[in-house]
Amino acid sequence: MSSQYERELKYILEADPATLAKVTKTCSVEEKEKYASISKKPFIVVRAAGSLGVDLVALRGDIAFLIEVKASIEDTLHFSSVSGKLQLQAMKMHAECTKTKTLPIYAFRLKGFRGDSWRLFSLDVQGLEGRAGVVQKRLPKLDSSKKGSFIMRWSEGFSLSEFIAYLCR
């Protein structure tokens, strides 16, 4: 099911006109304008094969990042659920991004939301350089429970329309 949302985000970042029209149908005029700015500076986006903890790789001349896509009708995702699989996946992504100095992004799609339904987060990876480091500082980090498991609260994320506007200015 989440592959549908992986494709949606892929096509948004690639500036596919049909996808942009569809996802902005219930957005405000301001959000639509921000989404439309991706047309000036689109990405090449590759879907990652297998369960590597990464769904998409977005590339452009000035920045590249890895994206893990999550979708839910619930506005909070606890990484400790599903036998800790999400937590292990996030820890692996953190380790790989730390080793390679790559920006990790979690994209959370809230199902059934009218308006900009995407929110973005990052993991706290040290040593990112250049634009990746600047972008990571703007993105909220995943929260942690008392036991150390990650928690992603949609309402605390950075909207995709704002992210696109920031990257395309």
Phi, psi and omega in degrees: 000320183290344178298331175300318182281330173300313179297318180302311181294320177305309183292327175298309183293336176273359178066040176290118185302318181295318179293316179300318179297319181293311185285340181261004183307320182255011180278161174289165178302318180297316178297319179300317179296320179295316176300318183297335181296342179295337180297333180281331183218068182287167177254159160268128182234127181245133175280129180280139180273145176082180182257074181265004185084008179223129180263322184225151172238119181253130184229139174206162184307326185260348183197152175219148177204159176261143182231131170251125184260132175231142178224142182199155171276343176274145183272001178226131176246125177259118184288348179282342179286172183056053177052030175077009182301316181295322179296314179297319178299315180294321179294322177294316179299318178300313181298315180295318180290326176294314181298321185259359183054052181246142180285121176264135179231136170255126177251121184248115180259116178273114183290140176081002181276135176267129185110203180286104187270000181259138172228144183243149180219168174225167171264153181278089180257126181275150172088009177292140184246161174061216184298325179301318179294321179294315180296317181300323180296332180281334184275137175294148179268155175299139178280165178233145175281175178299331180272000176093004178277144180290149176225135177241115179255113185310317184296343181263002183276171178265124184296145180297323179298319177294319179298314179298313180300320180295315181288338187253008179277000000 
